[in-house]
């Protein structure tokens, strides 16, 4: 979800070419995954699952709550410009 919204927002707000947006989205999601993974991999047993789920809910709630940027539960509005 983070990658899809990142790609869509980058295409809407900046108008960069698709390959640039794709690589930038991969880099952004990689960095977020490294940070979350570094925290979660140190945990054992059920705590790993709890913290992983907590991060997922945090990102999901942020996407839904930040309506001015992401459109909330309506999704991205205005579409993505065609190349």
N, C-alpha and C positions, 0 to 999 in steps of 0.2 A: 504494500500500500504506500509506503514511504517513497519508493522508487517511482511508482505511477504518478503520485501527486507531484513529486519533484520534477519529473519530466514534463508533465502537463503545465505546471506553473512556469517552468523555465521557457517553454515554447510560447506561452501566453504573454508573459511579462517582459521577456527580453528579446524575443524574435530571433534567437540564434538558429543556425542551421541544425537539422536533425542529428547529424553525426556528432556535433559538438555537444548538444543537449544530452545525447545518449551517453557519451563518455563522462560528462560532468555528473550525470545522475548515477552512473556506476561508481564514480569516485566518492560521491556524497554518501551513498548507501553503504559502501565499503567502510568508510570512516565511522559511521554510526554503528555498523555491525561489529567493528573492532572494539569500540568503546563498550558497547553492551556485552559483547562476548568476553572481554577482559574481566568484567565484573561478575558475570554469571558463571564462568568456568571455574571460579575458585570455590563455588558453593557445592555442597554435597547433598545427596539424597533428595528429599522433597523440596528443599529450599531452592534448588536450581529451577525447578518447575514454577515455583511461586514467583520468583524474581523475574524469570523470563516472561511469564504471563503479566506481571505488573508493568514491565516495560511496554509490552504490546498494548495494554489498556491505556497507558499514558500517551502513547503516540496516537492511538485511535481517538481518545478524548480530545487531544489537542487539535486533530484534524476536524473533528465535529464542532468544536467550540470556536475555532478561529474563522468565523463566517466571512469576515471581510476579505480574507485571503483565499480560503479553500471553498467557500460557498456552503460550508456546513454539511447538513444531510442532503442538500440538493446537488452537491457536487460542483465541479468547475462550471462556471457560466461563461458564455461568450465563445466557446469553442476554441479550437487550436487552428491557427492559420495554416492553410495548405501551402506546400512549397511551390 
